[in-house]
Amino acid sequence: MDYKLEVLVIPVGDVDRAKDFYKGLSWREDADFATGEEFRVVQMTPPGSPAAVIFGKGITSAAPGSAQGMMLVVDDIEAARADLAGRGVPVSAVFHDAGGIFHHAGTEARVDGPAPDRQTYGSFLSFDDPDGNGWFVQEVTTRLPGR
């Protein structure tokens, strides 16, 4: 049985502001449906991704900005940083973790610059959406076996 990740729900305070932000990242708008003043669903998909995010009104009780640690994957972390910065997104510098395995929560143990030898899975950057939902971008150039 395959279980494929299809959608993540992210909590936002202002649906139109969030929609404008993600459209500004060139994410595709898949849907924007409302069934009244208290229920609206917006679905957006990052370029090249099979999975999407949903946000809106009346779809989650989570506090706006409380989604943290969501991960996007790219094959060139420096190009991704330049793209995001060029779109006006406040984005961190490229970093790798002092432990060399995966980044710590928050900004603890961040080392400036990409991973030594640009080791796949080792370089990151981070940014937040307007509500404070936290995203990481990870550079993956060669996938682990079985992926």
N, CA and C atoms as a LAMMPS dump frame, in Angstrom:
ITEM: TIMESTEP
0
ITEM: NUMBER OF ATOMS
441
ITEM: BOX BOUNDS ff ff ff
-5.0000000000000000e+02 5.0000000000000000e+02
-5.0000000000000000e+02 5.0000000000000000e+02
-5.0000000000000000e+02 5.0000000000000000e+02
ITEM: ATOMS id mol type element x y z
1 1 1 N 0.842 -1.179 0
2 1 2 C 0 0 0
3 1 3 C 0.882 1.235 0
4 2 1 N 0.724 2.104 -0.984
5 2 2 C 1.435 3.376 -1.025
6 2 3 C 0.646 4.419 -0.244
7 3 1 N 1.339 5.212 0.54
8 3 2 C 0.76 6.362 1.225
9 3 3 C 1.534 7.577 0.763
10 4 1 N 0.927 8.405 -0.033
11 4 2 C 1.599 9.554 -0.607
12 4 3 C 1.138 10.826 0.089
13 5 1 N 2.097 11.644 0.458
14 5 2 C 1.764 12.925 1.059
15 5 3 C 1.183 13.824 -0.013
16 6 1 N -0.023 14.308 0.214
17 6 2 C -0.733 15.107 -0.779
18 6 3 C -0.857 16.571 -0.375
19 7 1 N -1.235 16.821 0.893
20 7 2 C -1.546 18.182 1.317
21 7 3 C -1.11 18.398 2.763
22 8 1 N -0.573 19.583 3.038
23 8 2 C -0.325 20.051 4.4
24 8 3 C -1.248 21.232 4.649
25 9 1 N -1.866 21.275 5.818
26 9 2 C -2.704 22.409 6.193
27 9 3 C -1.846 23.365 7.009
28 10 1 N -1.819 24.628 6.6
29 10 2 C -1.067 25.631 7.352
30 10 3 C -2.031 26.698 7.853
31 11 1 N -1.861 27.097 9.114
32 11 2 C -2.77 28.09 9.693
33 11 3 C -2.333 29.516 9.376
34 12 1 N -3.264 30.295 8.849
35 12 2 C -2.971 31.694 8.516
36 12 3 C -4.026 32.601 9.136
37 13 1 N -3.659 33.842 9.335
38 13 2 C -4.585 34.814 9.901
39 13 3 C -5.331 35.611 8.842
40 14 1 N -4.689 35.818 7.705
41 14 2 C -5.281 36.608 6.624
42 14 3 C -5.138 35.796 5.339
43 15 1 N -6.229 35.23 4.873
44 15 2 C -6.203 34.312 3.733
45 15 3 C -5.693 35.005 2.474
46 16 1 N -6.17 36.193 2.192
47 16 2 C -5.745 36.88 0.972
48 16 3 C -4.266 37.25 1.016
49 17 1 N -3.777 37.668 2.174
50 17 2 C -2.358 37.99 2.316
51 17 3 C -1.51 36.744 2.076
52 18 1 N -1.919 35.608 2.656
53 18 2 C -1.19 34.354 2.45
54 18 3 C -1.223 33.941 0.98
55 19 1 N -2.386 34.056 0.367
56 19 2 C -2.518 33.697 -1.044
57 19 3 C -1.589 34.558 -1.901
58 20 1 N -1.555 35.853 -1.652
59 20 2 C -0.666 36.744 -2.402
60 20 3 C 0.802 36.37 -2.192
61 21 1 N 1.164 36.019 -0.959
62 21 2 C 2.548 35.639 -0.667
63 21 3 C 2.944 34.406 -1.469
64 22 1 N 2.16 33.364 -1.396
65 22 2 C 2.515 32.12 -2.081
66 22 3 C 2.438 32.27 -3.602
67 23 1 N 1.505 33.072 -4.098
68 23 2 C 1.485 33.358 -5.535
69 23 3 C 2.751 34.111 -5.937
70 24 1 N 3.238 34.965 -5.048
71 24 2 C 4.477 35.692 -5.3
72 24 3 C 5.698 34.794 -5.381
73 25 1 N 5.573 33.574 -4.848
74 25 2 C 6.642 32.578 -4.951
75 25 3 C 6.476 31.724 -6.204
76 26 1 N 5.488 32.057 -7.018
77 26 2 C 5.136 31.302 -8.236
78 26 3 C 4.5 29.954 -7.935
79 27 1 N 3.873 29.848 -6.766
80 27 2 C 3.133 28.628 -6.472
81 27 3 C 1.822 28.666 -7.247
82 28 1 N 1.415 27.532 -7.767
83 28 2 C 0.19 27.432 -8.563
84 28 3 C -1.03 27.444 -7.65
85 29 1 N -2.007 28.247 -8.008
86 29 2 C -3.283 28.249 -7.298
87 29 3 C -4.146 27.118 -7.872
88 30 1 N -4.406 26.112 -7.056
89 30 2 C -5.213 24.968 -7.486
90 30 3 C -6.691 25.181 -7.206
91 31 1 N -6.985 25.864 -6.116
92 31 2 C -8.387 26.035 -5.73
93 31 3 C -8.527 27.222 -4.796
94 32 1 N -9.689 27.83 -4.837
95 32 2 C -10.083 28.874 -3.885
96 32 3 C -11.6 28.802 -3.81
97 33 1 N -12.075 28.092 -2.793
98 33 2 C -13.509 27.859 -2.637
99 33 3 C -13.987 28.389 -1.296
100 34 1 N -15.148 29.019 -1.307
101 34 2 C -15.792 29.473 -0.076
102 34 3 C -17.242 29.011 -0.107
103 35 1 N -17.709 28.612 1.071
104 35 2 C -19.127 28.227 1.179
105 35 3 C -19.868 29.162 2.11
106 36 1 N -19.288 30.329 2.326
107 36 2 C -19.878 31.323 3.218
108 36 3 C -18.777 32.137 3.863
109 37 1 N -19.165 33.008 4.774
110 37 2 C -18.209 33.887 5.456
111 37 3 C -17.246 33.138 6.368
112 38 1 N -17.635 31.977 6.861
113 38 2 C -16.848 31.266 7.87
114 38 3 C -16.041 30.086 7.335
115 39 1 N -16.114 29.822 6.022
116 39 2 C -15.369 28.685 5.493
117 39 3 C -14.837 28.996 4.101
118 40 1 N -13.493 28.931 3.993
119 40 2 C -12.814 29.151 2.717
120 40 3 C -11.579 28.274 2.671
121 41 1 N -11.351 27.654 1.533
122 41 2 C -10.198 26.785 1.339
123 41 3 C -9.417 27.257 0.118
124 42 1 N -8.126 27.502 0.309
125 42 2 C -7.225 27.839 -0.783
126 42 3 C -6.156 26.761 -0.835
127 43 1 N -5.926 26.217 -2.02
128 43 2 C -4.867 25.218 -2.2
129 43 3 C -3.838 25.771 -3.17
130 44 1 N -2.547 25.7 -2.764
131 44 2 C -1.435 26.186 -3.569
132 44 3 C -0.378 25.086 -3.647
133 45 1 N 0.267 24.965 -4.822
134 45 2 C 1.283 23.931 -5.025
135 45 3 C 2.597 24.566 -5.467
136 46 1 N 3.696 24.235 -4.764
137 46 2 C 5.003 24.744 -5.187
138 46 3 C 5.378 24.199 -6.569
139 47 1 N 6.142 24.97 -7.349
140 47 2 C 6.557 24.489 -8.668
141 47 3 C 7.285 23.148 -8.567
142 48 1 N 6.859 22.193 -9.369
143 48 2 C 7.507 20.886 -9.421
144 48 3 C 7.13 19.93 -8.313
145 49 1 N 6.248 20.322 -7.424
146 49 2 C 5.903 19.481 -6.276
147 49 3 C 4.619 18.693 -6.523
148 50 1 N 4.601 17.427 -6.092
149 50 2 C 3.344 16.678 -6.15
150 50 3 C 2.439 16.972 -4.945
151 51 1 N 2.989 17.589 -3.897
152 51 2 C 2.215 17.908 -2.7
153 51 3 C 1.895 19.404 -2.664
154 52 1 N 0.795 19.737 -2.01
155 52 2 C 0.318 21.111 -1.937
156 52 3 C 0.119 21.527 -0.489
157 53 1 N -0.161 22.813 -0.291
158 53 2 C -0.586 23.319 1.007
159 53 3 C -2.012 23.824 0.869
160 54 1 N -2.74 23.739 1.959
161 54 2 C -4.082 24.298 2.046
162 54 3 C -4.1 25.244 3.23
163 55 1 N -4.729 26.389 3.036
164 55 2 C -4.976 27.322 4.124
165 55 3 C -6.312 27.973 3.847
166 56 1 N -6.798 28.667 4.816
167 56 2 C -8.088 29.311 4.613
168 56 3 C -8.719 29.738 5.91
169 57 1 N -10.035 29.678 5.926
170 57 2 C -10.803 30.079 7.102
171 57 3 C -11.697 28.924 7.482
172 58 1 N -11.671 28.565 8.773
173 58 2 C -12.523 27.492 9.268
174 58 3 C -12.026 26.093 8.959
175 59 1 N -10.726 25.953 8.621
176 59 2 C -10.221 24.618 8.282
177 59 3 C -9.254 24.044 9.31
178 60 1 N -8.778 24.868 10.237
179 60 2 C -7.909 24.376 11.3
180 60 3 C -8.087 25.256 12.533
181 61 1 N -7.915 24.652 13.683
182 61 2 C -7.969 25.42 14.923
183 61 3 C -6.575 25.836 15.39
184 62 1 N -5.546 25.456 14.634
185 62 2 C -4.174 25.822 14.985
186 62 3 C -3.998 27.34 14.875
187 63 1 N -3.149 27.876 15.707
188 63 2 C -2.881 29.32 15.701
189 63 3 C -2.115 29.712 14.445
190 64 1 N -2.478 30.845 13.836
191 64 2 C -1.729 31.309 12.672
192 64 3 C -0.238 31.388 12.975
193 65 1 N 0.56 30.875 12.061
194 65 2 C 2.012 30.906 12.219
195 65 3 C 2.587 29.769 13.023
196 66 1 N 1.764 28.832 13.456
197 66 2 C 2.276 27.753 14.316
198 66 3 C 2.852 26.562 13.557
199 67 1 N 2.731 26.523 12.236
200 67 2 C 3.339 25.437 11.459
201 67 3 C 4.826 25.732 11.297
202 68 1 N 5.656 24.825 11.74
203 68 2 C 7.1 25.028 11.706
204 68 3 C 7.791 23.791 11.128
205 69 1 N 8.936 24.014 10.499
206 69 2 C 9.761 22.903 10.037
207 69 3 C 9.327 22.292 8.718
208 70 1 N 8.463 22.963 7.974
209 70 2 C 8.06 22.426 6.677
210 70 3 C 9.255 22.525 5.73
211 71 1 N 9.388 21.54 4.853
212 71 2 C 10.596 21.418 4.052
213 71 3 C 10.294 21.407 2.566
214 72 1 N 11.003 22.256 1.854
215 72 2 C 11.024 22.232 0.399
216 72 3 C 12.407 21.734 -0.019
217 73 1 N 12.494 21.075 -1.163
218 73 2 C 13.761 20.523 -1.623
219 73 3 C 14.102 21.123 -2.982
220 74 1 N 15.366 21.49 -3.152
221 74 2 C 15.872 22.03 -4.408
222 74 3 C 17.192 21.351 -4.748
223 75 1 N 17.616 21.512 -5.992
224 75 2 C 18.905 20.934 -6.362
225 75 3 C 20.034 21.965 -6.363
226 76 1 N 19.717 23.242 -6.092
227 76 2 C 20.739 24.287 -6.021
228 76 3 C 20.308 25.302 -4.96
229 77 1 N 20.888 25.202 -3.786
230 77 2 C 20.482 26.028 -2.648
231 77 3 C 20.811 27.505 -2.879
232 78 1 N 21.927 27.804 -3.53
233 78 2 C 22.293 29.2 -3.788
234 78 3 C 21.31 29.838 -4.77
235 79 1 N 20.917 29.101 -5.807
236 79 2 C 19.941 29.618 -6.773
237 79 3 C 18.584 29.816 -6.106
238 80 1 N 18.213 28.909 -5.207
239 80 2 C 16.944 29.044 -4.491
240 80 3 C 16.961 30.29 -3.615
241 81 1 N 18.083 30.531 -2.934
242 81 2 C 18.174 31.724 -2.093
243 81 3 C 18.056 32.988 -2.94
244 82 1 N 18.749 33.015 -4.066
245 82 2 C 18.686 34.175 -4.95
246 82 3 C 17.263 34.385 -5.471
247 83 1 N 16.571 33.305 -5.801
248 83 2 C 15.203 33.404 -6.287
249 83 3 C 14.281 33.981 -5.216
250 84 1 N 14.345 33.438 -4.013
251 84 2 C 13.483 33.922 -2.929
252 84 3 C 13.787 35.38 -2.588
253 85 1 N 15.059 35.706 -2.457
254 85 2 C 15.443 37.082 -2.139
255 85 3 C 14.997 38.027 -3.25
256 86 1 N 15.115 37.577 -4.499
257 86 2 C 14.685 38.383 -5.628
258 86 3 C 13.186 38.636 -5.648
259 87 1 N 12.441 37.792 -4.978
260 87 2 C 10.991 37.955 -4.867
261 87 3 C 10.607 38.763 -3.622
262 88 1 N 11.62 39.254 -2.913
263 88 2 C 11.364 40.089 -1.743
264 88 3 C 11.117 39.315 -0.458
265 89 1 N 11.421 38.034 -0.446
266 89 2 C 11.206 37.216 0.754
267 89 3 C 12.397 37.377 1.69
268 90 1 N 12.162 37.75 2.945
269 90 2 C 13.266 37.763 3.912
270 90 3 C 13.721 36.322 4.151
271 91 1 N 14.893 36.002 3.676
272 91 2 C 15.396 34.631 3.698
273 91 3 C 16.73 34.595 4.434
274 92 1 N 16.976 33.511 5.141
275 92 2 C 18.236 33.377 5.865
276 92 3 C 19.384 33.189 4.882
277 93 1 N 20.575 33.289 5.407
278 93 2 C 21.749 32.889 4.636
279 93 3 C 21.718 31.365 4.492
280 94 1 N 22.434 30.858 3.521
281 94 2 C 22.599 29.406 3.396
282 94 3 C 23.408 28.94 4.6
283 95 1 N 23.017 27.803 5.16
284 95 2 C 23.72 27.278 6.327
285 95 3 C 23.749 25.763 6.29
286 96 1 N 24.608 25.216 7.124
287 96 2 C 24.601 23.781 7.396
288 96 3 C 24.677 23.614 8.907
289 97 1 N 24.397 22.425 9.375
290 97 2 C 24.364 22.188 10.816
291 97 3 C 25.744 21.783 11.329
292 98 1 N 26.079 22.247 12.505
293 98 2 C 27.368 21.922 13.106
294 98 3 C 27.544 20.415 13.267
295 99 1 N 26.45 19.693 13.504
296 99 2 C 26.532 18.243 13.666
297 99 3 C 26.593 17.494 12.35
298 100 1 N 26.268 18.18 11.256
299 100 2 C 26.401 17.591 9.943
300 100 3 C 25.321 16.619 9.52
301 101 1 N 24.264 16.461 10.319
302 101 2 C 23.249 15.478 9.96
303 101 3 C 21.976 16.152 9.474
304 102 1 N 21.355 16.943 10.307
305 102 2 C 20.121 17.649 9.994
306 102 3 C 20.115 18.889 10.857
307 103 1 N 19.416 19.925 10.44
308 103 2 C 19.443 21.165 11.207
309 103 3 C 18.705 21.017 12.536
310 104 1 N 19.193 21.745 13.519
311 104 2 C 18.538 21.813 14.825
312 104 3 C 17.309 22.726 14.719
313 105 1 N 16.459 22.676 15.719
314 105 2 C 15.33 23.598 15.793
315 105 3 C 15.848 25.023 15.967
316 106 1 N 15.073 25.967 15.492
317 106 2 C 15.484 27.362 15.622
318 106 3 C 16.749 27.631 14.851
319 107 1 N 17.611 28.436 15.436
320 107 2 C 18.86 28.777 14.756
321 107 3 C 20.077 28.172 15.454
322 108 1 N 19.839 27.321 16.437
323 108 2 C 20.942 26.688 17.17
324 108 3 C 21.792 25.823 16.244
325 109 1 N 23.091 25.911 16.393
326 109 2 C 24.08 25.074 15.703
327 109 3 C 24.172 25.331 14.205
328 110 1 N 23.682 26.496 13.754
329 110 2 C 23.83 26.839 12.337
330 110 3 C 25.261 27.313 12.067
331 111 1 N 25.805 26.822 10.976
332 111 2 C 27.116 27.248 10.513
333 111 3 C 26.911 27.907 9.158
334 112 1 N 27.401 29.12 8.995
335 112 2 C 27.224 29.842 7.729
336 112 3 C 27.825 29.071 6.568
337 113 1 N 27.136 29.138 5.444
338 113 2 C 27.626 28.539 4.215
339 113 3 C 27.066 27.149 3.985
340 114 1 N 27.197 26.68 2.751
341 114 2 C 26.704 25.338 2.434
342 114 3 C 27.527 24.262 3.13
343 115 1 N 27.003 23.059 3.132
344 115 2 C 27.695 21.921 3.741
345 115 3 C 29.048 21.707 3.069
346 116 1 N 30.018 21.202 3.832
347 116 2 C 31.323 20.923 3.229
348 116 3 C 31.159 20.033 1.992
349 117 1 N 31.856 20.401 0.941
350 117 2 C 31.791 19.672 -0.33
351 117 3 C 30.372 19.616 -0.898
352 118 1 N 29.496 20.529 -0.437
353 118 2 C 28.087 20.58 -0.905
354 118 3 C 27.421 19.219 -0.772
355 119 1 N 27.723 18.536 0.327
356 119 2 C 27.151 17.216 0.591
357 119 3 C 25.641 17.251 0.452
358 120 1 N 25.085 16.328 -0.321
359 120 2 C 23.648 16.272 -0.522
360 120 3 C 22.935 16.136 0.815
361 121 1 N 21.797 16.743 0.956
362 121 2 C 20.973 16.795 2.164
363 121 3 C 21.57 17.696 3.252
364 122 1 N 22.703 18.338 3.005
365 122 2 C 23.39 19.031 4.081
366 122 3 C 23.258 20.542 4.142
367 123 1 N 22.75 21.183 3.072
368 123 2 C 22.679 22.647 3.042
369 123 3 C 21.228 23.106 3.117
370 124 1 N 21.016 24.197 3.856
371 124 2 C 19.665 24.68 4.128
372 124 3 C 19.595 26.202 4.034
373 125 1 N 18.373 26.689 3.954
374 125 2 C 18.047 28.079 4.215
375 125 3 C 16.652 28.069 4.819
376 126 1 N 16.248 29.182 5.377
377 126 2 C 14.925 29.227 5.995
378 126 3 C 14.246 30.556 5.686
379 127 1 N 12.92 30.507 5.737
380 127 2 C 12.115 31.716 5.6
381 127 3 C 10.763 31.456 6.245
382 128 1 N 10.054 32.535 6.532
383 128 2 C 8.714 32.458 7.111
384 128 3 C 7.725 33.109 6.168
385 129 1 N 6.488 32.618 6.204
386 129 2 C 5.429 33.312 5.47
387 129 3 C 4.981 34.505 6.323
388 130 1 N 4.075 35.343 5.847
389 130 2 C 3.691 36.544 6.601
390 130 3 C 3.099 36.265 7.983
391 131 1 N 2.575 35.058 8.21
392 131 2 C 2.033 34.716 9.526
393 131 3 C 3.078 34.131 10.457
394 132 1 N 4.258 33.793 9.939
395 132 2 C 5.301 33.187 10.749
396 132 3 C 5.391 31.681 10.611
397 133 1 N 4.622 31.083 9.7
398 133 2 C 4.796 29.653 9.42
399 133 3 C 6.197 29.466 8.848
400 134 1 N 6.945 28.524 9.422
401 134 2 C 8.363 28.389 9.107
402 134 3 C 8.682 27.324 8.08
403 135 1 N 9.42 27.73 7.073
404 135 2 C 9.848 26.848 5.982
405 135 3 C 11.357 26.699 5.973
406 136 1 N 11.819 25.515 5.604
407 136 2 C 13.218 25.275 5.306
408 136 3 C 13.302 24.853 3.853
409 137 1 N 14.407 25.192 3.231
410 137 2 C 14.727 24.702 1.896
411 137 3 C 16.016 23.908 2.056
412 138 1 N 16.015 22.693 1.55
413 138 2 C 17.158 21.788 1.676
414 138 3 C 17.681 21.449 0.285
415 139 1 N 18.995 21.442 0.146
416 139 2 C 19.601 21.054 -1.123
417 139 3 C 19.781 19.539 -1.17
418 140 1 N 19.187 18.922 -2.176
419 140 2 C 19.335 17.488 -2.406
420 140 3 C 19.79 17.307 -3.848
421 141 1 N 21.009 16.813 -4.003
422 141 2 C 21.545 16.614 -5.345
423 141 3 C 21.57 15.141 -5.738
424 142 1 N 21.687 14.266 -4.765
425 142 2 C 21.649 12.823 -4.992
426 142 3 C 20.798 12.216 -3.887
427 143 1 N 19.783 11.486 -4.27
428 143 2 C 18.894 10.889 -3.28
429 143 3 C 19.494 9.629 -2.676
430 144 1 N 19.131 9.382 -1.42
431 144 2 C 19.546 8.149 -0.76
432 144 3 C 18.898 6.957 -1.476
433 145 1 N 19.512 5.781 -1.41
434 145 2 C 18.923 4.606 -2.055
435 145 3 C 17.484 4.359 -1.567
436 146 1 N 16.631 3.991 -2.501
437 146 2 C 15.249 3.718 -2.164
438 146 3 C 14.35 4.935 -2.245
439 147 1 N 14.905 6.1 -2.451
440 147 2 C 14.126 7.324 -2.55
441 147 3 C 13.9 7.621 -4.001
